[in-house]
């Protein structure tokens, strides 16, 4: 699981729920002392990596948020910032989230910050938001321990490519030096299969979990994860793959607008 800096539950609360591999998705604030505190809290709570959000030095134009003048309801706060005068997204004539980000996020974020993070934590740093070979190489040169191919749920910039279409370019540029993960657009086990075939070390899902949580709480999340598992297992069986290691580039055609799975007998 990857927990956002802006979550409604703190790193300590999430860590108390039991075992599991957890990453901390970090938004770099102007106050670097605050950033260092967040990273150290995540480290103490047993999180295994920092996922540095690289594609949001400014928030994209989210027109629904602007129209609705988005803010958090009074019973929700940004738990990781409680007690710091930074835990609320207040009412505004614009998007409350955009106004909050403009005041707090460091818009000068650069590759130097990857190196700076390495001086304050021993956790591996994954760069989240990479879509090109050029940025992949720069991330690795800066010391990134991994890449997350992400377009921020297609909410940051119109007309960016789907992550599945950017994945292979990033994997080739990484040259096996670091693991490459993918998020965005994963709705079925066949999507997981395609990502693995194109070189991803793993995938992350967001909206399926949110939708399932809204429908049936924890039971809904368990069900959606089981559905993805079962769909992936069936896709592997029909593609002749007995293990994840047997999923290869030969199992997909990626020359069209969308990658296609090739069944194998």
MIDOSE-1310 file (N, C-alpha, C; in nm, 2 decimals, decimal comma, always signed):
residues 265
xxxx	+0,08/-0,12/+0,00/+0,00/+0,00/+0,00/+0,09/+0,12/+0,00; +0,04/+0,23/-0,07/+0,11/+0,35/-0,07/+0,02/+0,46/+0,00; +0,07/+0,52/+0,10/-0,01/+0,62/+0,18/+0,04/+0,76/+0,14; -0,06/+0,84/+0,10/-0,03/+0,98/+0,06/+0,00/+1,06/+0,18
xxxx	+0,09/+1,16/+0,16/+0,11/+1,27/+0,27/-0,02/+1,33/+0,31; -0,12/+1,34/+0,21/-0,24/+1,40/+0,23/-0,36/+1,31/+0,28; -0,32/+1,19/+0,33/-0,42/+1,10/+0,37/-0,50/+1,15/+0,49; -0,62/+1,09/+0,51/-0,70/+1,12/+0,63/-0,67/+1,03/+0,74
xxxx	-0,57/+0,95/+0,73/-0,51/+0,86/+0,83/-0,36/+0,89/+0,84; -0,31/+0,89/+0,96/-0,16/+0,91/+0,97/-0,08/+0,79/+0,95; +0,05/+0,81/+0,93/+0,14/+0,69/+0,91/+0,13/+0,60/+1,02; +0,12/+0,66/+1,14/+0,12/+0,57/+1,26/-0,01/+0,49/+1,27
xxxx	-0,12/+0,55/+1,24/-0,25/+0,48/+1,24/-0,25/+0,36/+1,14; -0,20/+0,39/+1,02/-0,19/+0,28/+0,92/-0,10/+0,17/+0,96; +0,01/+0,21/+1,02/+0,11/+0,11/+1,06/+0,06/+0,02/+1,17; -0,04/+0,07/+1,25/-0,09/-0,01/+1,36/-0,19/-0,11/+1,32
xxxx	-0,23/-0,11/+1,19/-0,33/-0,21/+1,15/-0,28/-0,35/+1,12; -0,15/-0,37/+1,12/-0,09/-0,50/+1,10/+0,02/-0,50/+1,00; +0,07/-0,62/+0,96/+0,18/-0,63/+0,87/+0,14/-0,59/+0,73; +0,24/-0,57/+0,65/+0,22/-0,54/+0,51/+0,33/-0,45/+0,46
xxxx	+0,35/-0,45/+0,33/+0,45/-0,36/+0,27/+0,39/-0,23/+0,24; +0,45/-0,12/+0,29/+0,39/+0,01/+0,27/+0,49/+0,11/+0,23; +0,45/+0,19/+0,13/+0,53/+0,30/+0,08/+0,47/+0,43/+0,13; +0,55/+0,54/+0,14/+0,49/+0,67/+0,18/+0,51/+0,76/+0,06
xxxx	+0,39/+0,81/+0,01/+0,39/+0,90/-0,11/+0,41/+1,04/-0,06; +0,53/+1,10/-0,09/+0,57/+1,22/-0,04/+0,55/+1,34/-0,13; +0,48/+1,44/-0,08/+0,47/+1,57/-0,15/+0,57/+1,66/-0,08; +0,66/+1,72/-0,16/+0,77/+1,80/-0,10/+0,72/+1,95/-0,07
xxxx	+0,71/+1,98/+0,06/+0,67/+2,11/+0,10/+0,78/+2,21/+0,10; +0,74/+2,34/+0,10/+0,84/+2,44/+0,11/+0,93/+2,43/+0,23; +0,86/+2,39/+0,34/+0,93/+2,38/+0,47/+1,00/+2,24/+0,47; +1,13/+2,24/+0,45/+1,21/+2,12/+0,44/+1,22/+2,05/+0,57
xxxx	+1,21/+2,12/+0,68/+1,22/+2,06/+0,81/+1,09/+1,98/+0,83; +0,98/+2,03/+0,78/+0,85/+1,95/+0,78/+0,86/+1,82/+0,70; +0,92/+1,83/+0,58/+0,94/+1,72/+0,49/+1,03/+1,61/+0,57; +1,13/+1,66/+0,63/+1,22/+1,56/+0,70/+1,15/+1,49/+0,81
xxxx	+1,06/+1,57/+0,88/+0,98/+1,51/+0,99/+0,89/+1,40/+0,94; +0,82/+1,43/+0,83/+0,73/+1,33/+0,77/+0,80/+1,20/+0,73; +0,92/+1,22/+0,66/+1,00/+1,11/+0,62/+1,04/+1,02/+0,73; +1,09/+1,09/+0,84/+1,13/+1,01/+0,96/+1,02/+0,94/+1,03
xxxx	+0,90/+1,00/+1,03/+0,79/+0,94/+1,09/+0,75/+0,81/+1,01; +0,75/+0,82/+0,88/+0,72/+0,71/+0,80/+0,83/+0,59/+0,82; +0,95/+0,63/+0,83/+1,06/+0,54/+0,85/+1,04/+0,47/+0,99; +1,01/+0,54/+1,09/+0,99/+0,48/+1,22/+0,86/+0,39/+1,22
xxxx	+0,77/+0,43/+1,14/+0,64/+0,35/+1,14/+0,66/+0,22/+1,06; +0,77/+0,20/+1,00/+0,80/+0,07/+0,93/+0,77/+0,08/+0,78; +0,75/+0,20/+0,72/+0,73/+0,20/+0,58/+0,86/+0,17/+0,51; +0,85/+0,11/+0,39/+0,96/+0,05/+0,33/+1,03/+0,13/+0,22
xxxx	+0,96/+0,24/+0,17/+1,01/+0,32/+0,07/+0,94/+0,46/+0,07; +1,01/+0,55/+0,01/+0,95/+0,69/-0,02/+0,91/+0,70/-0,17; +0,78/+0,72/-0,20/+0,74/+0,75/-0,33/+0,73/+0,90/-0,35; +0,84/+0,95/-0,41/+0,85/+1,10/-0,43/+0,75/+1,14/-0,55
xxxx	+0,66/+1,22/-0,52/+0,57/+1,27/-0,62/+0,63/+1,38/-0,70; +0,67/+1,35/-0,83/+0,75/+1,44/-0,91/+0,67/+1,52/-1,01; +0,54/+1,48/-1,03/+0,46/+1,55/-1,13/+0,36/+1,65/-1,08; +0,38/+1,69/-0,96/+0,28/+1,78/-0,90/+0,34/+1,90/-0,83
xxxx	+0,44/+1,97/-0,89/+0,49/+2,09/-0,83/+0,38/+2,20/-0,83; +0,29/+2,19/-0,93/+0,17/+2,27/-0,93/+0,05/+2,17/-0,96; -0,06/+2,20/-0,90/-0,18/+2,11/-0,92/-0,24/+2,14/-1,06; -0,28/+2,03/-1,13/-0,34/+2,05/-1,26/-0,48/+2,12/-1,24
xxxx	-0,53/+2,16/-1,35/-0,66/+2,24/-1,35/-0,77/+2,13/-1,35; -0,82/+2,11/-1,23/-0,92/+2,01/-1,20/-1,06/+2,09/-1,20; -1,12/+2,09/-1,31/-1,24/+2,18/-1,33/-1,35/+2,14/-1,24; -1,37/+2,01/-1,21/-1,48/+1,97/-1,12/-1,45/+2,03/-0,98
xxxx	-1,33/+2,02/-0,94/-1,29/+2,08/-0,80/-1,32/+2,23/-0,80; -1,29/+2,30/-0,91/-1,31/+2,44/-0,92/-1,46/+2,47/-0,91; -1,53/+2,40/-0,99/-1,68/+2,42/-1,00/-1,74/+2,40/-0,87; -1,70/+2,29/-0,80/-1,76/+2,25/-0,67/-1,70/+2,32/-0,55
xxxx	-1,59/+2,40/-0,58/-1,52/+2,47/-0,47/-1,48/+2,37/-0,36; -1,41/+2,27/-0,41/-1,38/+2,15/-0,33/-1,30/+2,19/-0,20; -1,35/+2,13/-0,09/-1,28/+2,14/+0,03/-1,31/+2,01/+0,11; -1,24/+1,99/+0,22/-1,27/+1,87/+0,30/-1,39/+1,90/+0,40
xxxx	-1,47/+1,80/+0,42/-1,58/+1,82/+0,52/-1,52/+1,84/+0,66; -1,59/+1,90/+0,75/-1,53/+1,93/+0,88/-1,48/+1,81/+0,96; -1,54/+1,69/+0,93/-1,50/+1,58/+1,01/-1,37/+1,51/+0,96; -1,31/+1,56/+0,85/-1,19/+1,50/+0,79/-1,08/+1,60/+0,80
xxxx	-0,96/+1,56/+0,83/-0,84/+1,64/+0,83/-0,72/+1,57/+0,76; -0,62/+1,64/+0,73/-0,50/+1,58/+0,68/-0,42/+1,53/+0,80; -0,43/+1,41/+0,84/-0,38/+1,36/+0,97/-0,23/+1,37/+0,99; -0,16/+1,36/+0,88/-0,01/+1,37/+0,90/+0,03/+1,51/+0,93
xxxx	-0,06/+1,61/+0,92/-0,02/+1,75/+0,95/-0,10/+1,81/+1,07; -0,16/+1,72/+1,14/-0,24/+1,77/+1,26/-0,14/+1,83/+1,36; -0,19/+1,95/+1,41/-0,11/+2,02/+1,51/+0,00/+2,11/+1,45; +0,00/+2,11/+1,32/+0,10/+2,20/+1,25/+0,04/+2,31/+1,18
xxxx	-0,09/+2,34/+1,20/-0,16/+2,44/+1,13/-0,16/+2,42/+0,98; -0,15/+2,29/+0,94/-0,15/+2,26/+0,80/-0,25/+2,15/+0,76; -0,33/+2,12/+0,86/-0,41/+2,00/+0,85/-0,55/+2,02/+0,79; -0,58/+2,14/+0,74/-0,71/+2,16/+0,68/-0,71/+2,22/+0,54
xxxx	-0,80/+2,18/+0,46/-0,82/+2,24/+0,33/-0,95/+2,32/+0,34; -0,93/+2,45/+0,34/-1,04/+2,54/+0,38/-1,12/+2,59/+0,25; -1,24/+2,65/+0,28/-1,32/+2,70/+0,17/-1,25/+2,81/+0,09; -1,28/+2,81/-0,04/-1,22/+2,91/-0,13/-1,31/+2,93/-0,25
xxxx	-1,29/+3,04/-0,32/-1,36/+3,06/-0,44/-1,31/+2,97/-0,56; -1,20/+2,90/-0,54/-1,14/+2,81/-0,63/-1,15/+2,67/-0,58; -1,06/+2,59/-0,61/-1,04/+2,45/-0,55/-0,96/+2,47/-0,42; -1,02/+2,42/-0,31/-0,94/+2,43/-0,19/-0,81/+2,35/-0,19
xxxx	-0,81/+2,24/-0,26/-0,69/+2,16/-0,28/-0,58/+2,24/-0,35; -0,62/+2,31/-0,46/-0,53/+2,38/-0,54/-0,47/+2,50/-0,46; -0,56/+2,57/-0,38/-0,51/+2,68/-0,30/-0,41/+2,63/-0,19; -0,45/+2,51/-0,13/-0,36/+2,45/-0,03/-0,23/+2,42/-0,09
xxxx	-0,23/+2,35/-0,20/-0,10/+2,31/-0,27/-0,02/+2,43/-0,31; -0,08/+2,54/-0,36/+0,00/+2,65/-0,40/+0,07/+2,72/-0,28; +0,01/+2,71/-0,17/+0,07/+2,77/-0,05/+0,17/+2,69/+0,02; +0,16/+2,55/+0,00/+0,25/+2,46/+0,07/+0,35/+2,39/-0,01
xxxx	+0,32/+2,35/-0,13/+0,41/+2,27/-0,21/+0,52/+2,35/-0,27; +0,64/+2,29/-0,27/+0,76/+2,36/-0,33/+0,76/+2,34/-0,48; +0,73/+2,45/-0,55/+0,73/+2,45/-0,69/+0,86/+2,45/-0,76; +0,97/+2,46/-0,68/+1,10/+2,45/-0,74/+1,16/+2,31/-0,74
xxxx	+1,07/+2,21/-0,71/+1,12/+2,07/-0,70/+1,20/+2,03/-0,83; +1,32/+1,97/-0,80/+1,41/+1,93/-0,91/+1,48/+1,80/-0,87; +1,56/+1,75/-0,96/+1,63/+1,63/-0,94/+1,73/+1,64/-0,82; +1,77/+1,76/-0,78/+1,85/+1,77/-0,67/+1,78/+1,73/-0,54
xxxx	+1,65/+1,73/-0,54/+1,57/+1,69/-0,42/+1,58/+1,54/-0,40; +1,60/+1,47/-0,51/+1,61/+1,32/-0,49/+1,74/+1,29/-0,41; +1,84/+1,37/-0,45/+1,97/+1,35/-0,38/+1,96/+1,40/-0,23; +1,89/+1,51/-0,21/+1,87/+1,56/-0,08/+1,80/+1,46/+0,01
xxxx	+1,69/+1,40/-0,04/+1,62/+1,30/+0,03/+1,71/+1,19/+0,08; +1,80/+1,15/+0,00/+1,90/+1,04/+0,04/+1,98/+1,08/+0,16; +2,00/+1,21/+0,18/+2,07/+1,25/+0,30/+2,00/+1,25/+0,43; +1,86/+1,23/+0,42/+1,78/+1,23/+0,54/+1,72/+1,10/+0,57
xxxx	+1,73/+1,00/+0,48/+1,67/+0,87/+0,50/+1,75/+0,76/+0,44; +1,74/+0,65/+0,50/+1,80/+0,53/+0,44/+1,70/+0,45/+0,35; +1,58/+0,49/+0,35/+1,48/+0,42/+0,27/+1,50/+0,44/+0,12; +1,47/+0,34/+0,04/+1,48/+0,36/-0,10/+1,38/+0,47/-0,15
xxxx	+1,42/+0,54/-0,25/+1,33/+0,65/-0,30/+1,29/+0,61/-0,44; +1,16/+0,60/-0,46/+1,10/+0,58/-0,59/+1,04/+0,71/-0,65; +1,07/+0,74/-0,77/+1,02/+0,86/-0,83/+0,89/+0,83/-0,90; +0,79/+0,89/-0,86/+0,65/+0,87/-0,91/+0,61/+0,98/-1,01
xxxx	+0,57/+0,94/-1,13/+0,52/+1,04/-1,22/+0,60/+1,04/-1,35; +0,68/+0,94/-1,37/+0,77/+0,93/-1,49/+0,70/+0,88/-1,61; +0,71/+0,94/-1,73/+0,65/+0,89/-1,85/+0,74/+0,88/-1,97; +0,87/+0,92/-1,95/+0,96/+0,92/-2,06/+1,09/+0,85/-2,03
xxxx	+1,16/+0,81/-2,14/+1,30/+0,75/-2,12/+1,39/+0,86/-2,06; +1,38/+0,98/-2,11/+1,47/+1,09/-2,06/+1,46/+1,10/-1,91; +1,34/+1,11/-1,86/+1,32/+1,13/-1,72/+1,37/+1,01/-1,64; +1,35/+0,89/-1,70/+1,39/+0,77/-1,64/+1,54/+0,77/-1,61
xxxx	+1,62/+0,81/-1,71/+1,76/+0,82/-1,70/+1,81/+0,92/-1,60; +1,74/+1,03/-1,60/+1,77/+1,14/-1,50/+1,74/+1,09/-1,36; +1,63/+1,02/-1,34/+1,59/+0,97/-1,21/+1,70/+0,87/-1,16; +1,74/+0,79/-1,24/+1,85/+0,69/-1,20/+1,98/+0,76/-1,17
xxxx	+2,01/+0,86/-1,25/+2,14/+0,93/-1,23/+2,13/+1,00/-1,10; +2,01/+1,05/-1,06/+1,99/+1,12/-0,93/+1,99/+1,02/-0,81; +1,99/+0,89/-0,84/+1,99/+0,80/-0,73/+1,86/+0,73/-0,69; +1,76/+0,74/-0,78/+1,63/+0,68/-0,75/+1,65/+0,53/-0,75
xxxx	+1,58/+0,47/-0,65/+1,59/+0,32/-0,64/+1,48/+0,25/-0,72; +1,39/+0,33/-0,78/+1,28/+0,27/-0,86/+1,20/+0,38/-0,92; +1,12/+0,34/-1,02/+1,04/+0,43/-1,10/+0,89/+0,39/-1,09; +0,80/+0,48/-1,07/+0,66/+0,45/-1,09/+0,61/+0,53/-1,21
xxxx	+0,57/+0,45/-1,31/+0,52/+0,52/-1,43/+0,37/+0,56/-1,40; +0,35/+0,69/-1,40/+0,22/+0,74/-1,35/+0,19/+0,87/-1,42; +0,06/+0,89/-1,45/+0,02/+1,02/-1,50/-0,08/+1,09/-1,40; -0,07/+1,05/-1,28/-0,15/+1,10/-1,17/-0,30/+1,09/-1,19
xxxx	-0,33/+0,97/-1,24/-0,48/+0,94/-1,27/-0,53/+1,03/-1,38; -0,44/+1,08/-1,47/-0,48/+1,17/-1,58/-0,54/+1,29/-1,54; -0,51/+1,34/-1,41/-0,57/+1,46/-1,36/-0,48/+1,58/-1,36; -0,35/+1,56/-1,40/-0,26/+1,67/-1,39/-0,25/+1,75/-1,53
xxxx	-0,25/+1,68/-1,64/-0,23/+1,74/-1,77/-0,31/+1,67/-1,87; -0,39/+1,74/-1,95/-0,46/+1,68/-2,05/-0,37/+1,63/-2,16; -0,41/+1,52/-2,23/-0,34/+1,46/-2,34/-0,21/+1,39/-2,31; -0,18/+1,36/-2,18/-0,07/+1,28/-2,15/-0,10/+1,14/-2,20
xxxx	+0,00/+1,06/-2,23/-0,03/+0,92/-2,27/-0,08/+0,83/-2,15; -0,15/+0,73/-2,19/-0,19/+0,63/-2,09/-0,06/+0,57/-2,04; -0,06/+0,53/-1,91/+0,07/+0,48/-1,85/+0,11/+0,35/-1,92; +0,02/+0,27/-1,96/+0,05/+0,14/-2,03/+0,13/+0,16/-2,16
xxxx	+0,10/+0,28/-2,22/+0,16/+0,31/-2,35/+0,30/+0,37/-2,32; +0,33/+0,43/-2,21/+0,46/+0,48/-2,17/+0,55/+0,38/-2,11; +0,49/+0,27/-2,06/+0,56/+0,18/-1,98/+0,69/+0,12/-2,05; +0,67/+0,07/-2,17/+0,78/+0,00/-2,23/+0,90/+0,09/-2,26
xxxx	+0,88/+0,21/-2,29/+0,99/+0,31/-2,31/+1,06/+0,33/-2,18; +0,99/+0,34/-2,07/+1,06/+0,36/-1,94/+1,14/+0,23/-1,90; +1,08/+0,12/-1,92/+1,15/-0,01/-1,89/+1,28/-0,02/-1,97; +1,27/+0,01/-2,10/+1,39/+0,00/-2,18/+1,50/+0,09/-2,13
xxxx	+1,46/+0,21/-2,09/+1,55/+0,32/-2,05/+1,62/+0,28/-1,91; +1,54/+0,21/-1,83/+1,59/+0,17/-1,70/+1,70/+0,06/-1,71; +1,69/-0,02/-1,82/+1,79/-0,12/-1,84/+1,81/-0,22/-1,73; +1,71/-0,24/-1,65/+1,72/-0,34/-1,54/+1,79/-0,29/-1,42
xxxx	+1,83/-0,16/-1,42/+1,90/-0,10/-1,31/+1,82/-0,08/-1,19; +1,69/-0,05/-1,21/+1,59/-0,03/-1,10/+1,46/-0,09/-1,14; +1,38/-0,13/-1,04/+1,24/-0,18/-1,08/+1,16/-0,07/-1,13; +1,06/-0,11/-1,22/+0,97/-0,01/-1,27/+0,83/-0,06/-1,24
xxxx	+0,75/+0,03/-1,18/+0,61/+0,00/-1,14/+0,52/+0,08/-1,23; +0,39/+0,05/-1,22/+0,29/+0,12/-1,30/+0,17/+0,15/-1,22; +0,11/+0,27/-1,24/-0,02/+0,29/-1,18/-0,11/+0,36/-1,29; -0,24/+0,36/-1,27/-0,33/+0,43/-1,36/-0,39/+0,33/-1,46
xxxx	-0,52/+0,33/-1,46/-0,60/+0,26/-1,57/-0,61/+0,11/-1,55; -0,56/+0,06/-1,44/-0,57/-0,09/-1,41/-0,71/-0,12/-1,36; -0,79/-0,19/-1,43/-0,93/-0,23/-1,39/-0,95/-0,38/-1,39; -0,87/-0,45/-1,46/-0,89/-0,60/-1,47/-0,76/-0,67/-1,46
xxxx	-0,77/-0,80/-1,43/-0,64/-0,88/-1,42/-0,57/-0,88/-1,55; -0,64/-0,87/-1,67/-0,57/-0,86/-1,79/-0,48/-0,74/-1,80; -0,52/-0,63/-1,74/-0,44/-0,51/-1,74/-0,31/-0,54/-1,66; -0,32/-0,61/-1,55/-0,20/-0,65/-1,47/-0,11/-0,73/-1,56
xxxx	-0,17/-0,83/-1,63/-0,09/-0,92/-1,72/-0,01/-0,84/-1,82; -0,08/-0,74/-1,89/-0,02/-0,66/-1,99/+0,10/-0,58/-1,93; +0,08/-0,53/-1,82/+0,19/-0,45/-1,76/+0,31/-0,53/-1,72; +0,28/-0,65/-1,67/+0,39/-0,74/-1,64/+0,47/-0,78/-1,77
xxxx	+0,39/-0,81/-1,87/+0,45/-0,85/-2,00/+0,53/-0,74/-2,06; +0,50/-0,62/-2,04/+0,57/-0,51/-2,09/+0,69/-0,46/-2,00; +0,71/-0,54/-1,89/+0,83/-0,52/-1,81/+0,81/-0,46/-1,67; +0,69/-0,43/-1,63/+0,66/-0,38/-1,50/+0,70/-0,48/-1,39
xxxx	+0,76/-0,43/-1,28/+0,78/-0,52/-1,17/+0,66/-0,54/-1,08; +0,56/-0,45/-1,10/+0,44/-0,46/-1,02/+0,35/-0,34/-1,06; +0,23/-0,35/-1,01/+0,13/-0,24/-1,04/+0,07/-0,19/-0,92; +0,02/-0,07/-0,92/-0,06/-0,01/-0,81/-0,20/+0,02/-0,87
xxxx	-0,30/+0,00/-0,78/-0,44/+0,04/-0,82/-0,49/+0,14/-0,72; -0,58/+0,23/-0,77/-0,64/+0,34/-0,69/-0,79/+0,33/-0,69; -0,84/+0,37/-0,81/-0,99/+0,38/-0,82/-1,07/+0,25/-0,79; -1,02/+0,14/-0,84/-1,09/+0,01/-0,80/-1,11/+0,00/-0,65
xxxx	-1,01/+0,03/-0,58/-1,02/+0,02/-0,43/-1,11/+0,12/-0,37; -1,11/+0,25/-0,43/-1,20/+0,35/-0,38/-1,34/+0,32/-0,41; -1,37/+0,27/-0,53/-1,50/+0,23/-0,57/-1,55/+0,12/-0,48; -1,47/+0,02/-0,46/-1,51/-0,10/-0,38/-1,53/-0,06/-0,23
xxxx	-1,45/+0,03/-0,18/-1,46/+0,08/-0,04/-1,60/+0,15/-0,03; -1,63/+0,23/-0,13/-1,76/+0,31/-0,12/-1,88/+0,21/-0,12; -1,87/+0,10/-0,20/-1,98/+0,01/-0,21/-2,00/-0,08/-0,09; -1,89/-0,13/-0,03/-1,90/-0,24/+0,07/-1,79/-0,24/+0,17
xxxx	-1,72/-0,12/+0,19/-1,62/-0,11/+0,29/-1,50/-0,21/+0,27; -1,45/-0,26/+0,38/-1,34/-0,35/+0,38/-1,37/-0,48/+0,30; -1,49/-0,53/+0,31/-1,53/-0,65/+0,23/-1,53/-0,62/+0,08; -1,56/-0,50/+0,04/-1,56/-0,46/-0,10/-1,42/-0,46/-0,15
xxxx	-1,32/-0,41/-0,07/-1,18/-0,40/-0,11/-1,13/-0,54/-0,12; -1,16/-0,63/-0,03/-1,11/-0,77/-0,04/-1,17/-0,83/-0,17; -1,29/-0,80/-0,20/-1,35/-0,87/-0,32/-1,28/-0,82/-0,44; -1,26/-0,69/-0,45/-1,20/-0,63/-0,58/-1,05/-0,69/-0,59
xxxx	-0,98/-0,70/-0,48/-0,85/-0,76/-0,49/-0,85/-0,91/-0,54; -0,95/-0,98/-0,48/-0,97/-1,12/-0,52/-1,01/-1,13/-0,67; -1,09/-1,04/-0,72/-1,13/-1,04/-0,86/-1,01/-1,02/-0,95; -0,93/-0,92/-0,91/-0,81/-0,90/-0,99/-0,72/-1,02/-0,99
xxxx	-0,70/-1,08/-0,87/-0,62/-1,20/-0,86/-0,67/-1,31/-0,95; -0,80/-1,34/-0,94/-0,86/-1,44/-1,02/-0,85/-1,42/-1,17; -0,87/-1,29/-1,21/-0,87/-1,26/-1,35/-0,72/-1,27/-1,41; -0,62/-1,23/-1,32/-0,48/-1,25/-1,36/-0,45/-1,40/-1,37
xxxx	-0,49/-1,48/-1,28/-0,46/-1,62/-1,28/-0,52/-1,69/-1,41; -0,65/-1,65/-1,44/-0,71/-1,71/-1,56/-0,64/-1,66/-1,69; -0,60/-1,53/-1,69/-0,53/-1,48/-1,81/-0,40/-1,56/-1,83; -0,33/-1,58/-1,72/-0,20/-1,66/-1,72/-0,23/-1,80/-1,77
xxxx	-0,33/-1,86/-1,72/-0,36/-2,00/-1,77/-0,39/-2,01/-1,92; -0,47/-1,91/-1,96/-0,51/-1,91/-2,11/-0,39/-1,86/-2,19; -0,29/-1,81/-2,13/-0,17/-1,76/-2,21/-0,06/-1,86/-2,19; -0,08/-1,97/-2,12/+0,03/-2,07/-2,11/+0,13/-2,04/-2,01
xxxx	+0,10/-1,95/-1,92/+0,20/-1,91/-1,82/+0,18/-1,98/-1,68; +0,27/-2,05/-1,64/+0,26/-2,13/-1,51/+0,31/-2,05/-1,39; +0,38/-1,94/-1,42/+0,43/-1,85/-1,31/+0,45/-1,71/-1,37; +0,46/-1,61/-1,28/+0,48/-1,48/-1,32/+0,61/-1,46/-1,41
xxxx	+0,71/-1,54/-1,38/+0,83/-1,53/-1,46/+0,81/-1,57/-1,60; +0,71/-1,65/-1,63/+0,69/-1,70/-1,77/+0,61/-1,60/-1,85; +0,56/-1,49/-1,79/+0,50/-1,38/-1,86/+0,60/-1,30/-1,93; +0,60/-1,29/-2,07/+0,70/-1,22/-2,14/+0,64/-1,12/-2,24
xxxx	+0,73/-1,05/-2,30/+0,69/-0,95/-2,41/+0,62/-1,02/-2,52; +0,65/-1,15/-2,54/+0,58/-1,22/-2,65/+0,43/-1,24/-2,63; +0,39/-1,22/-2,51/+0,25/-1,24/-2,48/+0,15/-1,12/-2,51; +0,21/-1,01/-2,56/+0,12/-0,90/-2,59/+0,17/-0,84/-2,72
xxxx	+0,07/-0,78/-2,79/+0,09/-0,69/-2,91/+0,07/-0,55/-2,87; +0,16/-0,46/-2,88/+0,15/-0,32/-2,84/+0,17/-0,23/-2,95; +0,14/-0,27/-3,07/+0,15/-0,19/-3,19/+0,03/-0,10/-3,22; -0,08/-0,13/-3,15/-0,20/-0,06/-3,18/-0,23/+0,05/-3,07
xxxx	-0,35/+0,10/-3,07/-0,38/+0,20/-2,97/-0,37/+0,14/-2,82; -0,41/+0,01/-2,81/-0,41/-0,05/-2,68/-0,34/-0,18/-2,69; -0,25/-0,22/-2,59/-0,19/-0,35/-2,59/-0,29/-0,46/-2,59; -0,26/-0,57/-2,66/-0,36/-0,68/-2,67/-0,28/-0,81/-2,62
xxxx	-0,36/-0,89/-2,54/-0,30/-1,01/-2,49/-0,31/-1,12/-2,60; -0,21/-1,20/-2,61/-0,21/-1,31/-2,71/-0,22/-1,44/-2,63; -0,33/-1,51/-2,65/-0,34/-1,64/-2,58/-0,24/-1,74/-2,64; -0,19/-1,83/-2,56/-0,10/-1,93/-2,60/-0,15/-2,07/-2,56
x	-0,13/-2,16/-2,65/-0,17/-2,30/-2,63/-0,05/-2,39/-2,58
